[in-house]
Amino acid sequence: MNEKFTFSLGNIEEIIASFFLIITTALVILNIIMRYFLNSGIIWSEEVATGCFVWSVFIGGIAAFKHRGHVGVDILVKLLPPTARWGVNLLMDIILVLLNSYMAYLAMTYVMITHTKMTPVLGVSSAYISAVVPISFAMMTFYALRFVWQDLAMKKEVKA
């Protein structure tokens, strides 16, 4: 990923994940300073920092997925001839569409079941935190569909 970082909608996931990570870091540092110097912390900071961290992780996961940045073992696939390699990549991308869409469905079901559960300190619905899970898997499904489309478009270029 040696792409130059620019602020655009093309990297909105990175921007959102960075935003939540900055809030998490700022709240933790502020709470440490408050406890060290004033002997009292911000009561709600841990809950908000945890929620922001969850959002940064899942949105960051979308960004990594979008750039195919997740760890994979492809040593055997690289040994295959180009046509077989293309077929394996297409199959993996189709499996990713199915897995991510199923995970989005399960996560949405979870959010709908637990939306009445309130957070302990702020007393807001836990859905505000857990909503990022179905959002992230839905976005990864979208990118996996894009990968399948790209694989199919590359079929013409693959020579045996």
N, C-alpha and C positions, 0 to 999 in steps of 0.2 A: 504494500500500500504506500507507494511513494508519490501519491497524488498530492498536489498542492491544495492545502485547505483553504476554501473560500466560503463565505457566508452565502448560501443559496438554498433553495428548496431541495436541491440534489443531495444535500447532506443534513437534512433537518433532524434526522435521528441523532447524529453526533452532537448537534447544537442542543437538543433537548436533554440528552444524557449528560452533557457537560453542565448544563444549567442546574440539574438536580444534584450532580456531584458537588458543585460549588456551594449550593445551599447546605448540603450535608456537612461538608468540611467547615463552612463558616459557623454553623450551629454548634458543632462539636468543639471547635476552638473557642468560641464565645462562652460556652458552658464551662469549659476547663478554666478559663480565665476568671469567670464569675465565682466558681467554687474555690479557686486558689486564693484570690484576693478578697472576695466578699463573703466567703463561707456560706454562700447560698447559690444554688444553680437555677436555671430556668426550668420549671417543672415540665413543660410541654416539649422541650427541645429534643429529648431522646425519641419521643414518639414521632415527631415531625422529621427528624434526621433519619430515623429508620425507614419511614415511608418514602422519603426522597431517595434514599439509597436503593430501595427496592425498585423504584422507578428508573433510576440511573442504570441499574444492572440489566433490567429487561429491555429498556430502550437501547442500551449499548449492545445487547445481544442482537437486536434487529440490525444495527449498523454493521456488526461483524458478519452477520449472515448475508447482508446485502453485498458485501465485498468478498464473499466466500472466505471469510477470515477465521472460521472455526477450524479447530484442529481435525485433521483427517489423515488416515493412513492410506496412501495411494501408491505405495511402492510396487505392488503387483499390477495395478491398473496401468501404470506407466510402461510396464513390460509388454503389454498387449499391442497388437497391430492397431492402427488408427481406427478402423471400422469397429472393432470390438471395444476399444476404449470409448468411442462415441456411444455405443450401445450401453455400456456400463454406466457412463455418466448420465445418459437419458433415464435409465432405470432408477438410478439413485435420486435424480431430481423428481421423478414421479413419486417415488416412495416418500421423499421429503414433503411433497404437496399433500399426500394422504396423511402422514404423521402430523404435520403442522396444523392441518385443518381439523383433525380429530382432537388434538390438544387444545385448539381454540374453542371447540365445542365443549370439551370437558371443563375448561377454565371458565367459560361463560356460565355453564351450569353451576359451578362452584360459587361464582359471584352472585348469581341469582338466589342461591340457597342461603348464603351467609350475609347478604346485604343488610340484614337487621342486626347483625352483631356490631356493637359499638366499641370504639377504642376506649381503653381504660381512662386516659387522662382528659382528652378533648371531648370524648363522648360523641364523635362523629362516626358515620357508617364506615366499616372496614372496607366497603366497596371502593372507597376513594383510593385505597392503597392497592387492593387486589385487582382492580379493573385493568391495570397495566398488563396482567398476564394474558387475558384473551386478546387484548389489543396487540401485544407483541407476537403471539402465535398467528393471528390473522394477517399481520404485516409480513411475517415470514412465509406464510402461505402465498401471499401475493408475489413475493420475490421468488419463491420456488416455482410458481407458475411462469414467471418471467424467464427463469433459467430453462424450463422445459421448452418454452418458445424459442429461446436462443439456441438450444440444442437442435431443435428441429430445423431452424434456419441454417445451422452449420452443416447439416447432412449433405448439402450440395458440395461443400468444400472438402469433405472427408473422402479420401481415396484409399482403396484397399492396399 
